[in-house]
Amino acid sequence: MDRDQAATMMTNALKGFHGKFKLMYGQLCVRVDEYTFLSTGGNKVLADIDEDSYEVCDISTGELGEIFRSRRDINAILFGCSADTVSASEKADSIPVTLEDLARLTGSELKVIPDASASSILSGLKDASVCLIKGTGAIAVGTNCRKAVAGMHIVEKACEAENHGPMLGGTVPIEKALADQFRKDFVSDYINRNESPNPGYVEYDEAEFAVRGNIIDHGKELVKRDLTYGSWGNLSVRLNEDEMLITPSSMDFFDIKIEDIVKVDINTLEYGKQRTPSTEVMMHAAAYRELPDCKAMIQTRSNAISVFAACKAGFTLGEGELQDLIGDVKVTPYAAPGSEELAEAVVSTLKDTHACIIPHHGAVFYGPSLEVVLAIAEAVELKARNLLNFDSGL
């Protein structure tokens, strides 16, 4: 990879910090080759960084160079500073993990390191890809820019849960053994899914081609509207009486192509030689079987909703058209991701509402089309933000 390629990757990845709600300051560094890395330099508003500010740095010198030299698996380093990450970092030397996506990056606790020295960072990132820096913010690393950016989003919303959770009675930690197992499964399985080329060819007509494209477009919209990030979350559409189309597992929404969308039999869950479908394929199929008016489904991991998920709390949308359209936002019983128990819990909860919260996880929405479901998901997230006074400071 040369300097221009690295700069393009960094610019595209940093679009994830578009400053729609809160500003985040920081610095992104990316390995170019064995001798150099590219840095955005200093502590800047991430949403405002452009390619003119990038500088080439010697990988053989400095604290950042030491991190790259010590960890060949790290190709991107992202420092992030926001009001929530700084506040959470000052509370303790570690924070119990309350969200599944964070558990997959760090196990049962989010470490807080004393400073931003290379030795402290390398210690904090031992068997983790994220940690907090006392009084400073957070750091996220990855094999590429997008993974580091997704990691930073996950850390920030976990910090928001810690800061705003007391309004809902406080966050509920994930059991240690379960959280550590999430981490092990993530490293050994999840990150390797769909890494190889698409294994087969699935025939589809013009109408199905359009549906696949619509799923891809709405996946990108989820990221643009701060409803998810990276490869987290999932979407599906009922294609006909027996089949659905669903997003593949562990693939960035901006990398998914038409042929990557997975066609699944909603009765048998068979999909043949295609990409591996989303972990929640069983939940989507159950919804199409048991909810007659379910034609499209989206699972999000947005920030305000995640506070409610971390606290195992639901809410009402109040009186008016939105409440009449969606219903109460209820909480499902907890069940393992991808399990039959979770599918049953979600479908049962959705029988008298179009939105529900999965503890430690996120939220699920359904409706007659992806366009309607996306609007529902965004409206519910905005209501959650208002209830938590998200945009009025800590």
C-alpha positions, 0 to 999 in steps of 0.5 A: 500500500502506498501513501495515496492508497492509505490516505484514501482509506483514512479519509473514507474511514473518518467519514464515520465521524461526521459530527451529526450529534457530538464532536470527537477529537483525535488522531488516526495513524495507518501503517503504509509499509514496514518503514512508514505510517501515515498520521493525521497529526495532533488532536483534531476534530475527526470529522474535519480531517482531510488529506491535506493534513496527513503526514508520513512518519518513520515507523522506527521512531517514537511511541506510535512507531513502537506500537506498530513495531511491537504488534504486526497485527495492528495496521490502524491506531485511532485516538479519540477524545469526547466528553463521554470517553473522558468522563468515563475514563476518570471513574475507575481503573476498569469498567465492567462491560455491559454491551455485547459488542464491547465484550467481543473487543475486550472481554469482561472489562474495559481497561483504563490505562494511566497514560498514552505511552507506548508501554501503557497502550500495549499493556492495555491492548493485550487481548483487546482492541480498545481501552480508555486512557485516564482523563484523556479519552480512548484508543482503538486499533485494528487490522484496518481503518474501518475496524478501528473506527468501529471500535471507537464508536463501540467504546464511546457508546459504552461510555455514554451508557456509563454516564447516562445509565444512572437515569435508568437505574444503572447499567447491568454488567454482563456475567464475566464468563459470558463476556470473556466467551464473547471475546474468545468467539469473536477472535476465533470465529466471527472476524474470520467469517466471509474472509474468503471469496464468495463461494458460489453463484446464486441466480437472481432476476432483475426484481431480486437484483433491485431488492439486493441493491436496496438492502445494500443502500439501507445498510449504508444509510444505517451507518450514515444515520448513526444507527450502527457502524462497521459490520455490526447490525443486520437487515433483511427483506422477505423475498417471497413466501419461502425465502428472505434476503439477509446481510452477510455476517462480519462484512462492513456495510460499505464493502457488501456487494450484490452477490454477498447478500444471502438468500435463505429459506425461512423454514429450513434456514438452508442457504447452500453455497453462499456467504455466511448469513448474519448471526441473527438469521434465525431471528429474522426467519422466525419473524417472517414465519410468525408476524404476518405483516413483517416484510422487512427487519433491521437490527441496530446498535445505536448509541442512545438505544444502547444505554437502554440495552445496557440497563435492560430498560424499555420506554414508551414513545408517548401519546401521538402518531408515533406511539400509535404506529410503533407501540411501546419499545419493550425489552426482551428476556435475555438470550444468547445471540443467534440462539433459538431462545433469542428468536423466540423472545424477540418474536414474542415481544414484537407481537404487539409492537414494531420495536424492541430492545435486546438486553446488552445488544441493541434494538430490532424493528420491523415493518412493511418495507426497509424504507418504513423500518429505517424511519421507525429505527431513526425515530425511536433512536431520536426519542431515546436521545431526548429521554436521556438528555443526550445532547445537553451535555453530561 
